Amino acid sequence: MTIDLTGLPPTPEEVATFLADDAPDAYERLVDRLLASPHYGERWGRHWLDIAGYADSDGYTDSDPARLWAYRYRDYVIRSINADKPIDEFIREQLAGDEMVKQPYKNLSPGDIDKLTATAFLRMVPDGTAAAATGEQTVARNAVVSETLKVVSSTLFGLTVGCAQCHDHKYDPIPQVDYYRLRAIFEPGFDLEHWRTPNARLISLMTDEERAKAAAVEKEAQVVETERKAKENEFIEKVLTWELEKKPEELREPLRTAYRTEAKKRTPEQLKLLKEHPTINQLSPGSLYLYDRTYGTKHQAELKVFSDKEAEIRKRKPAEIFIPAFTETATAAKTPPPTFVFSRGDPQQPKDKVEPSDLTVLTTFHPSNIPDSTPAQPTTGRRLAFAMSVTDGKHPLTTRVFVNRVWHHHFGRGIVASVGDFGHLGDKPTHPELLDWLASEFVAEHWSLKQLHRLIVTSTAYRQSSEHTAAQDHVDPDNYLLGRMNIQRIEAETLRDAMLAISGKLNPKMFGAPVPVKTDEDGQIVVGVDTTDTAGRPTGKYIPLNGDEFRRSVYIQMRRSKPLGMLETFDLPRMEPNCERRNASTIAPQSLAMMNGEFTLDEAKYFAERVTREVGADPTTEIKHAWLLAFGCAPTDAELKDSIAFLAKQTAHFKTDPVKPEAVAKGKEGPPTEPAMQALSSFCQALLTSNEFFYVD
């Protein structure tokens, strides 16, 4: 795992290919193969999703159903990075993709769909406005705008612009008025006075042709539905007559009249009469099965034939897909909503009106012209002008902030260590000339992320040993000057994905709706379909995922309120509102998760089964193969000797003290029962929890 470009360990075939490649540029050729892998986009797309604040299910609450379609933004990011879409184009689409697409947004081409999908970058922050009370709407709406500004400014500028929302920035030259000038660029898309809730911002991708087909299918289904309703009425009339015959003659007609009267128009006398005769009152299409038992009829079954036929017909309807886009309304584009400086950041205390503009401290070095509106266009053009300005290759921050983030992910520390703060309180660059040169090279190479990765991972700095020397530690104990390579722990998602890959369980399926998460019986958030009832009580139902539980972590449901327990333990970011830099903590729950965690034990078992399946049951051969799968190399003689002794000791232990079988929950597998397999599982678990597996060295 020395080159972490895909987030997965090399396969034995990849190792063999690399070792057999005796060309002088063998390492460079390996890098090219990794960059061409579809897993590359999954690995590096994840880091852009961090700074975008990606969540595909909810905000801080479950009040944003539009999140159900957020996964399309995740897929857009992965596809773009795999295709090596120039990052300047990538950024422009996310800031103003809707302004590049002709209106109305119908019968869209794949390219236009991509541009509109990209604008979900501006829709990722929590949005609780659909559930906010009337009196709290102003504050809730303002929170969405301010959080979005934090994401945009930290992503593009690496500055804490949000600190100027209530007053002039205390440390950086960002006056409060500049914050609202920057906000004015995005105001027409938000429009506090004419707010659109998340669902109102969804754009349907159904074409006119698909709508016509859906209408034709629905018309066909309506014919069957009409037949079903006629049968329902016939059966209900028949049962009603039978039931009325059981009643006193003087009540039959009043009961029939009361039953046939629309519920909201019934008189108190009719309501009282029906209540006194529940067998009449409860008669409905849904309760016919109760009367079937009484009269020996099969009315419910006959109606089900019609219902099933309707359902089969409607299955032929084209599925309607939506994207959670960021757009401007025609009204806002024609008459842009004004932007005011809020006194102390309070949206209910507007003061001076401001015009859209970039930060003054940046326009001093890089003039930008943000129009108030563009009459010839169906949008104001503000965001597009801003996007063109920050990606013209001359902006003082955009490229430097971006290449610094990439450097940070490769070396564990950015050239500017505070990757989200290039301001006064941030760290000074350790190699300012290198940062400038990388930014220039990045633009010269047409904003190619793959070329930037290639440049970094083939450099002498990256290919250094991580071994300490006394001389270097004396001169540069914190390794700021990169006299050696930093040792880095792999990230939470990489850890889970690597374990799945080594166990042979990794599902390579890409894209699509996220794999759901649920709370298990121990209170842990795990992969699975939640089958609790509306009151949160367990129903005991189990819905299999058919292999989707083994998909890569980037496809697991990302919920701010319910992060996957395995990933959270190893520092999965919570997106508040986004993640500028991941932490790498060392805490006791991590050790416990690797020793006793259900996921770890399962993957160790699958790992052992894979080893035996591929090379047989000879202990020496098993150890060598397991070592190759886990570390991409063969064990040394000493390591092999120690491993053989460990395996023999564990086998003897399980023979004399076998593991007692325990009840296993539905959908789960128990531990191995054969001593040899139990011992091999223990050995495989030891490999998965070793420093050599946990760290990029």
N, C-alpha and C positions, 0 to 999 in steps of 0.2 A: 504493500500500500504506500510505496514511496512517492509515486506520482498520483495525487488525489484529483484526477480530472473527471472521474465518473462516479465517485462515491462507492465503488464496488471493488473488492479485491480481484486480482487477476486470476483467470481460470488456469488450470494446468496446461491447456492448449495455448493460451496466450503466453505463459511463461516459456513453454517449449519453443514457440515461434520466436520470441525475443532472444533466447539463448542460442538458437540455431542461426540467427541473423548475424553473420560475422562482418557485415558491411561497416565501414567507418561511421556511417550515420545511423547505426542501428537504434540508438536512443531517440534520435529525432523522428525516425520512422515509427517507433512505438508511440511517441507523442501524437503523431498524425493519426494513427489508428484510434487512439483514445478520443481525440477531438471529433472523429467521424462517427463515434458511437452514439446511438440515440440516448444512451444514459447520460451523456455529457450535458444535454439540455435539461435533463431532470436534476442533475447535480447543481448546475450553476443557475438554473431558473429559480431554484429555491432561495438563493440569496437575494435575487431581485424581489421575490415575493415578500421577503423579510422587510425590506425598506419600503415596500408598497403597503405594508400592514395587512397582508392578505388573510382573510377569514372567509370560509365558504359556507358557513351555516348561520352565523348570528353576529350581532354586535355584543354588547355586554348582556343583552337579553335575547330572547327568541322572538322579538317583535319585528323582525325584518325578513319577511318571506322571500323577498327578491334575492336573498343570499343563496337560494337554491340554485340559481343560475350563475353564481360567481365563479364556479369551476371553469367556465369558458374563458375567463381571463387567465386563470392558471395555465390552461392548455395553450392559449395564445403566447404566453411568455415562453413556455418550453419549446413550442414550434419555432418561434422567432430565434431563440438562442441556438437551437440545433441547426437552423438554416443560416446562421451567422448574419442575420439581418443587421445592417450597420446601426450602431447604437444611437447615432443622431436621428436616424429615421425611427428607431424604436421609441425614443423619447418623444419625438414630435407627435407620433400617433397616440401616445398615451395622454399627452397634454391637450391635443386638439384634433384627434382623428375625425370627430364629427364634422369639423369645419372643412375637412378635405373631401367629404362625401356629398354628392348632390342630394337635395331634398325633393320630394318626400323620401323617407327611408323605407323604400319598398322594392321588391324584386332585386335584392342586393347581390352584387358579384362577390366572389370569395375575398377579393382584396378590400372591398368596402366593408364587408363583415368584419374583417380583421381590424380595420381602422376604428370601427365603432366599438368592437370588443375591447380594444386597447384602452378606451377612455374609462373603463371600469377602474383603472388606476385612481381616478378621482372619486370613486364610489366605495372605496374599501373601508373607510373609517366607520365606526359604529353609528348607526342612524336609528334612533328611537323615536323619531317624530311621528311615526304612524300610531304609536301607543301613548304619546305624551298627552296630558290633559290640555284643554283649551288654554288655560291660563299659563301653562308652562311651555307653550309652543315657541315663543320668541327665544327663550333660553336654549331650548333643545335644538332649534334650527341653527342658532349662532354657534353652538358647540360643534355641529357637523362641519360648518365652514372653517372654524378655527383649527379643528383637528386636521382637516384636509390641507390647510396652509402649512401646518407643521410637517406633514408628510412630504409635500412638494419642496419646501425650503430645505429640509434636512437631506432629502434625496439629491437635489440638484446643486445646492449651495454649500451643504455641510455647515450650516449656520443655525443658531438657535433663534430664528426670527420670531418665533412665538412669544419670546420674552418681551417683545415690544407691543403686545396687544393692549396692555393696560397703561403703559408709560414708556418713555424712551428707554432703550436697552441700557442697562447699567454698565456694561463693559464694552460692547461693540458699537461702532458708529451707525446705529440703526434707530432713527427717531420713530416715535409712535406713528407719525403721519406716513412714514414709508411702509409700515406694516399694512395700513389700509390702502395705500396706492397699489401694493402687490395684491391685496385682496380684491381690489376693483377689477383686476384682470379676470377673475373667476366669478365675479358677482352675477353676471347675466345667466350663468348656468345654474346658479343657486336661487337667486331672486327670493329673498326672505318674505316679501309681501305676497307673492304668488307661488307659494311653496308646493313642490310635488313630492309626495311620499315615495319611498323606494319602488313600490309596485307601479306607480304612475310613470316611472322613468324607464320601465322595461320596453325594449323594442322587439317586436315579433319578426322572426326570420321567415315566416311563411310567405311564399310567393302567391301571386294571383292564380297561377295554375294549380297550386296545391289547395288554395281556398275553394276553387271551383270543384276540385275533386272531392274535398271534404263535404261541400254542400250537396254534391250528388250522392255521396254515401249516406249522409244524414237523411236525405229525402227517401232513400231506399229503406233506412231504418225506421223512419216515421210511419211508413206503410204497415210494417209489422207492429209498431207500437199502437197504431190505431186499432188493429185487429185484437191486440192484447187487451186494450182498454174496453173494447166491446165485449170480449169474453168476461172480463172482470165484472162489468156491469150485469151481464147475464147471470153469472154465478152468484153475485151478491143479491140480486133480485130474487133468485131461487131460494137462497138460504134465508133471506129476510122473510119471505112468504112462509117457509117452514117454521121459523121462529115465532112469527106472529100468530100462527095457528095454535100455538101453545098458550097464548094469552087470552084473557077474557075478551069476548067479542067487542064490548064497548071500548076497549083500549086499543084495538088493532089499528083503526084508522088514525087516531091521534098519534100513536107511536110511529106509524109509517110517515105521517106528515112531519113529525119532529125529526125523525132520522133524515128525511130528504131535505130538510131546511139547512141552509148554509150555517155553519157553526156560529159565526159572529152575529147572525140575524135571529138566532133562537130566542124565544121568550123565556122568562124565568120559569114559567109553568112547563115548557117543553124540556128545559134543562133538568128540572126536578123529575119529570116523568122518565127521561132517559137514564138518569142516575139510579132510579128505582128498578130499572130493567137492564142490567149491564150486558146481558147477552145480545141485546139490540144495539146498545150504545157502542160496544167494542167491535162491532162488525166492520171489517175493512179488508182491502186486498191483502194486507200483511198478516191478518189473523185468520184467513180462510183455513189454514192448516188445522186450527183448533176445531172447526166445524166439520172438517173432513173426518176427524176421529168420531164425532157424534153420528154423522149420517153415512159413514162408509164411502164417502166420495173421494175423488182425486183432483179436486179443483186446483190446489196449489201446484201440484206436479204438472198439470196441463198448462197453467200460466207460466211455469218455469221454462217450458219449451219455447214459448214466445220470447221471454226475457233473454234466454241463452242465444236465440237467433239474432236478437237485436245487438247483443254484445259482440257476437262474431262479426256482424256486418260493420259495426263501428270500429272494430280493430283495423279495418282497412283504411281508416282515416289517416292522412299524413300527420305525424306528430308535430305539434306547434312548439317551436323552440324560441327562447327569448335570450336577450343579452341585457345585462344591467348597465346601460350606457350613460354617459354624461353628455347632455345636449342643452342647447338653448331653445327656449320657446320662440315662436315667431314674434310675439309681443315684446319679449325681452330684447330680441335682436333689433327690432325696429325702434323701440324706446328703452334703452338700457336702464335698468334700475340704478338709482344713485347710490353711491357709497359714501358713508360718513365716518368720520373719526368718532369712536365711542368713548365717552368720558369714562375713564378707568376701566375700559373694556366692557362697559355695561351696554348691551344693545338697545336698552330702553332709554338711553341718554345720548342720542346722536348730537354731534356738534358740527364741525366744518365739513363741507362736501369736498371730496378729493377726486382726482382723475387717475386712470390706470397708468402705472409706471413700474419699472424695475427699481431695485434699491438704489438710492442715491450714491452710496459708496461704491457700487459696481458701475453705474453709468458714468462715473468720473473716468474710469478706465475703458469702458465699453459702452458707448452711447447706444440707446435702444429707443425705438419709436413705437409706442403702443397706441393704436388709434382708439378713440372713444367709440367709434362705430365705423363700419364699412358699408356705405349705402348700396353698393352694387352687389353685395353678398347677402345671403339669407341669414347670416350670423354676424355678430359684431366684429369678428376677426381679431379680437383681443388676444385670445389664447394662442391662436396660430402665429401671430406676430411675436408673442413672447417665446413660443417654442422655437421659432426660427432664430431668434436672437440668442437663446442659450445654447443652441447647437450649431452656431456658425463657425465654430473652431477657434474663435478669438475671445470667447467669454473667459474671464479670469478664474472662474471656479469650476464650472461644470466638468470639464475633462480631468482636471486635477483631482477633484473629489472622487470621480469614478475610478480612475486608475489606482488611486490610493486604496479604495475598497478592495479591488482585485488583489493588489499587493498584500493587503492585510490578510485576506483569506489564504494566500499561499504561504506567507511567512509567520502568521500568527500575530503580527504587529504591523500596522501601517507605517509608511514613511512619516506620515502625521499620525501618531498613535491614536489621537482622539478623532476617529474617522467621521464622526457626526458633528464635530465642532472645529472648524478652521478659524474660529474667532480668537479673541484676546485670551480667553480662559483655556483654550485648547492647547495641545502640545505643539511645540515648534517642530518643523520637519527635520529629521536626522540627516537627510540627504536632499536638500532643496533642489540642487541642480539635476539630480536623478529624477525627481518628481516632475520638473519642467520638461525634461527630455522625454520621459515616458508619455506625458500628455501630448507633446508634439508628434512623437512617433505614432501614437494612437490615431491622431487626426490624419497624418500622412498615409497611414495604412487603411484609410477609408472607414475609420471607426470600427474596425473588425475586432470583436472580442476574442475570437479564436486566435488571431494573430498576436494579440496581447498576451494571451495565455502561453502561446508557443514561445514568444520572446522571453517571458519570465521563467518558465520551467526548463528551458534549455540554457539558461544563463549559468555562469560559474557560481554566482551567489546562491542560486537555488540548489545546485548539485553538490554543495559542500557537505562534508560530514557534520554530524551534530555532536561529535566527540569534543569534550572540553579539554583545553590545555591550560596549564598553569600560567603561561605567559599571556595568553589571550584573556583569561579571567582576571588577571592583574590589571591589564590595560582597560578592558571593557567588560566588567563583571555582568552587566545586564544585556550584553550583546546588542547594544543599540547600533553599532557600526557593522554588524553582520559578519564578524570574523568566523562564524560557524553557522550552521543551520539550526533554527529553533526546533525543539521537539514539540509537537502539537497533538493534543488529544483529538480524536475524530469526533465529529458532531453527533448529536443525538440521532438524527435521521440516517446518517452514514453508518452508525453503529448498528441500528436495527436492520438496515438494508444489507449490510455486509454479512450479518448473521444469517439472514434469509438466503443470501447467495451461497454461502458456504454449506448450509444445510441442504441445499438443492431444492428448496421450497419457493424461491423467488419467482413470482408471477410477473413476466415481462410486459404484460398488457399496459398500454399507454392511453392516457386521456380518459375523458368521460366523467360521469358523476362520481363524487367522492365515496370512499368506503366508509360506512357509518361507524360511529363509536357509541358505546353504552356504558352504564355503570353496572359492574358485576356484583355478585352477592357479598363481596368483601369491601365494596365501596370504591373500588379502583375503576378508572376509566380505561376500557379495553376495546379492541376492535369487535364489532358485533352489532346485530340489529336489536334495537330497544323494543321489547315486547311488553313493557309495563302498561297498565291501563291508565285512563285519564287521571286517576287519583295517585299515580306513581306506585301502585302495588304490583308486585311480580305476578305474571300470569302463568309462568312455567312453560310458555311456548318457546320453541327454539327454531330459528330460521337460518338455514345454512347459507354461507356466502359463496360456496362453490369455488373456492380457491382465491377469491378476491381478498381474503384476509391476509394473503401473502404478497400483496402488491407493494410497490415501493412507498415509502413514507410520505412522499410528496402528494400522493393520491389519497391519503387518509384524511378524513374530515378534520378540518382545522376550525375548532370552536374556541373562542376566547374563554367561554365559561366552562368548557370541558376538554382541556387538552389531554391527549393520550398519555396515560400514566407513565409508560415506559420512556417516552420522549421527554416528558416534563422533568423526570428524575435527572436526566442528563442535559438539562438547561435549554429545553425548547423555549423560544421566546413567546411572550404572552401577547404581543402586539398592542401596545398602549401608547399611541395608536399604531405605531409601527416599531420595528426593531432596527436601530442604527448599528448596533454591535452586539454580538452574542457573548455571553459570559461562559467561562469554563471553570465551574466550581468543582471542589472535591469534598463530597459529603458522605456521611455514613449510609444513607438510603441507596446510594449508587452501588456500594459493595453488597448490600442486602439484596438488591435487585438482581445482581449477577450471581449471587450464591443461591438464593431461594425463589427468585422471580419465576412465575409460571412461563413467561415467554422464553427466558434463558434456558430453563430446563427442557422445554419442548424442543427448542432449536438444537440443543446438545444431543437430544435423543435422535432427531432427524439427521443430524450430522453423522452420528455413529452409524445409523442405518445406511446412510449413503456410502460411507467408507466401506462397510462390509459388502454392500451390494456391488460396488465397483471393483474391489480388489480381493474379496474373499476374507476368510477368518484367520489368516496368519498374523499374529500380533506384530511382528516386525514390519511386515508390509502395510498393515493398517496404520501404524504410527507414521511411517514415511509418507503415506498418502494423505493422512489427516494434516500433517505438518505442511505439506505442499499446498493443500487447499486453504489452510488458514493463513499462512505466511508467504506463500509464493516461492518457497525455497526448501531445500532438504535440511533435515536436522544434522548437526555435527555429531561426531562419534559419541561425545560425552552426553549430548542431549538425547541421542537415541538410546544409550545405555540406561540413563535415568528414567526415560519414558517406559522402557521395557520393564524395569523394576517396579515402577509405579503401577503399570497395568497388571502385573502379576500379583502385586500386593492387594490391589482393589478386587481382583477376581477372587482371591482367597477369602477376603473379607465378606464379600457378598454370598459366597458359598456357605460360610459358617453363620452368617447373620443376614439372611435374605430379607429383602424389603417386603413388608406385608402389603398385599393388595388392598387398596382403598376404593370406596365408591367414587365414581367419576361422573361429573356433571354431563348432561346431554350435550353432544357436540365436541367434547374434549376427549383426549386420549390419555390413558394412564402411563406411568413410567414403565420401562422395560422390566421384564421379570427374570430373564435368563442372566445368571451371574456374569458371563463373559460380556454380554451386551450392556449390562449395568456398569461394568468396569470401563468399557470403552466410552460410554456416555459421560462418565466422570472425567475421563481423560480429555474428551472433546470439550467439555465445559471448562476445564482448566485452560485449554488453548484459547477459548473465546473470552476468557476473563484475564488473559495475560497482558502485560504492558506492550508486548510486541504486536498484539492485535489492536490494542486501544490507541496506540500512538503512531502518528506519521513521523518516521525517523529519517 
